[in-house]
């Protein structure tokens, strides 16, 4: 017969922590959600035109960003070449210095 020793664990009172309320995302869900609006505020043609305009704006911004990124890559290569030239010149200058 094995008997385990009795262990007294002290009772620790933890302070109450106020938890913030969960965020509400507004929708009731169900059949009346935005997937199937009962009465659209604007005609389909107006919404289609707005989507086309937004797509064109995005395409312009994306092309501009791609051009700038390409230029940045070219400039980074130039900077790296100049960095290597600096290192070579520094090594040459320090070749005759002791230490």
C-alpha positions as CSV (number, residue, x, y, z in Angstrom):
1,X,0.0,0.0,0.0
2,X,1.6,3.3,-1.2
3,X,0.6,6.5,0.5
4,X,1.4,9.8,-1.1
5,X,2.4,12.6,1.2
6,X,-0.2,15.3,1.9
7,X,0.7,18.6,0.1
8,X,-1.0,21.9,1.2
9,X,-1.3,24.3,-1.7
10,X,-1.7,27.9,-0.6
11,X,-4.9,29.7,-1.8
12,X,-3.9,32.6,-4.0
13,X,-6.5,35.3,-4.8
14,X,-6.0,36.6,-8.3
15,X,-7.1,40.2,-9.0
16,X,-10.0,40.6,-11.4
17,X,-9.0,41.8,-14.8
18,X,-11.4,43.9,-16.8
19,X,-11.6,42.4,-20.3
20,X,-12.4,44.7,-23.2
21,X,-15.7,44.0,-25.0
22,X,-15.4,42.0,-28.2
23,X,-15.7,44.2,-31.3
24,X,-19.0,44.3,-33.2
25,X,-18.9,44.1,-36.9
26,X,-22.4,45.3,-37.3
27,X,-24.3,42.7,-39.5
28,X,-27.1,40.7,-38.4
29,X,-26.2,38.0,-40.9
30,X,-28.8,35.6,-42.1
31,X,-30.8,36.1,-45.3
32,X,-30.7,39.8,-45.0
33,X,-26.9,40.1,-45.3
34,X,-25.2,42.0,-48.0
35,X,-24.9,39.0,-50.3
36,X,-28.5,39.5,-51.4
37,X,-29.6,43.1,-50.9
38,X,-33.3,43.5,-51.0
39,X,-33.2,47.0,-52.6
40,X,-29.9,48.1,-54.2
41,X,-29.3,51.9,-53.8
42,X,-27.7,52.3,-57.2
43,X,-28.3,50.6,-60.5
44,X,-26.0,47.9,-61.7
45,X,-24.7,50.1,-64.5
46,X,-23.6,52.8,-62.0
47,X,-21.8,50.1,-59.8
48,X,-20.2,48.6,-62.9
49,X,-18.9,51.9,-64.1
50,X,-17.5,52.7,-60.6
51,X,-15.7,49.3,-60.6
52,X,-14.3,49.9,-64.1
53,X,-13.0,53.3,-63.0
54,X,-11.4,51.9,-59.8
55,X,-9.8,49.1,-61.9
56,X,-8.3,51.7,-64.3
57,X,-7.1,53.8,-61.3
58,X,-5.4,50.7,-59.9
59,X,-3.8,49.8,-63.2
60,X,-2.3,53.3,-63.5
61,X,-1.0,53.3,-60.0
62,X,0.4,49.8,-60.4
63,X,2.2,50.7,-63.6
64,X,3.7,53.8,-62.0
65,X,4.9,51.7,-59.1
66,X,6.5,49.1,-61.3
67,X,8.4,51.8,-63.2
68,X,9.6,53.3,-60.0
69,X,10.6,49.9,-58.7
70,X,12.6,49.2,-61.9
71,X,14.4,52.5,-61.6
72,X,15.2,51.7,-57.9
73,X,16.7,48.4,-58.9
74,X,19.0,50.2,-61.4
75,X,20.0,52.8,-58.9
76,X,20.7,50.1,-56.3
77,X,23.1,48.4,-58.8
78,X,24.9,51.7,-59.4
79,X,25.2,52.2,-55.6
80,X,26.6,48.7,-55.1
81,X,29.2,49.2,-57.8
82,X,30.3,52.5,-56.2
83,X,30.4,50.7,-52.8
84,X,32.7,48.1,-54.3
85,X,34.9,50.7,-55.8
86,X,35.2,52.4,-52.4
87,X,36.1,49.2,-50.7
88,X,38.8,48.5,-53.3
89,X,40.2,52.0,-53.0
90,X,40.2,51.8,-49.2
91,X,42.0,48.4,-49.3
92,X,44.6,49.8,-51.6
93,X,45.1,52.9,-49.3
94,X,45.4,50.7,-46.2
95,X,47.8,48.2,-47.9
96,X,50.9,50.0,-46.7
97,X,49.6,51.0,-43.3
98,X,50.6,48.8,-40.4
99,X,47.8,47.5,-38.3
